[in-house]
Amino acid sequence: MGQVELSGDPFEALGDPHRRAIVEMLGSGGRTVREIADALPISRPAVSRHLRLLKSAGLVVDQPRGARRIYHLHDQGVEAVRAYLTGVWGDAATRFRILAENINPSRGEAMIEPLRMSFEVDCPAPHAFEVWTAKTSRWWPVAHTVTEEPGLQVVFEGRLGGRIFERTPAGVEIDWGEITLWEPPQRLGYLWHIRADRADATEVEITFTDQGNATTRVDIEHRGWERLGARGPGRRDANRAGWDGVLPPFTAACSSAELRERRA
């Protein structure tokens, strides 16, 4: 294939919708100028101009085939753009992908007010975050699990895209959710579908704000009920009761001398 002289800006080249359409088209294989022009509402000279800009930006290469030239994506150039975007937008893009793949759209239903809870715990923010995500098994009520088996573990995989699940003493794992925001020790977000289909997941976001004097303000927002349609209000009410059963043991665990000693 032809050599590419990188004299253009790939992001500027991708700023034009016709050039983006050409790049998308070449993603499925090589094309001639005529084939590209036949698929787009622009002339062959215009396609040639766009291809020159894409080529100078390192996104496209051409290969002679008889009297024609076949244009292909330049793998190295496209990979460089992808790597840059991943570095800058990686976590945000991953979070968007997780949300897009795992929740149903609202389909135009009226907004249902999120559940919002705010309270203080008697420990610094890093400890509160750790109690919620790494020491969950020590305080999470067994009645608020799927199997309700004594001795089960509650696991948060501490990373973006990590699973939230219960593991029974026999080793059976049952998914509860998936982490969409992991910013210890300040912010945590996840999809939540315990005892529900994954497609019916709602969203939980928790903020841990250090108040000084070894106390932390915890703000929880549980949203997305409108995606469940007619089931949304009932599911919201049931989860309100669930939070009422979970938060008191968490508050107690944050100030537990035993937990602090084990942490040290």
TAZIRA-V35036 format. One record per backbone hydrogen bond with DSSP energy under -0.5 kcal/mol. CO is the residue of the C=O (numbers start at 1). NH is the residue of the N-H. Records with the same first field share a line. If there is no record, write none. Layout:
CO->NH / NH
This chain:
3->5
4->6
5->7
8->10
9->13
10->14
12->15
13->16
16->20
17->21
18->22
19->23
20->24
21->25
22->26
23->27
25->28
26->29
31->71
32->36
33->37
34->38
35->39
36->39 / 40
37->40
40->42
43->47
44->48
45->49
46->50
47->51
48->52
49->53
50->54
51->55
52->56
53->57
54->59 / 60
55->58
56->7 / 8
59->74
61->72
62->2
63->70
65->68
68->65
69->71
70->63
71->31
72->61
73->75
74->78
75->79
76->80
77->81
78->82
79->83
80->84
81->85
82->86
83->87
84->88
85->89
86->90
89->93
90->94
91->95
92->96
93->97
94->98
95->99
96->100
97->101
98->102
99->103
102->201
106->109
115->222
117->220
119->218
121->123 / 216
124->128
125->129
126->130
127->131
128->132
129->133
130->134 / 135
133->156
135->138
136->139 / 140
141->144
142->145
149->152
153->155 / 167
154->137
155->157 / 165
156->158
157->159
159->162
162->179
163->157
164->176 / 177
165->155
166->174
167->153
168->171
172->168
174->166
176->193
177->164
178->191
179->161
181->189
183->186 / 187
186->208
187->183
188->206
189->180 / 181
190->204
191->178
192->202
193->196
197->200
198->201
199->104
202->192
203->223
204->190
205->221
206->188
207->209 / 219
208->210
209->217
212->215
215->211 / 212
216->121
217->209 / 219
218->119
219->207
220->117
221->205 / 223
222->115
223->203
224->227
225->228
226->229
228->231
229->232
231->235
232->236
233->237
234->238
235->239
236->240
237->241
238->242
239->243
240->244
241->245
242->245 / 246
243->247
246->250
247->251
248->252
249->253
250->254
251->255
252->255
253->256
256->260
257->261
258->262
259->263
260->264
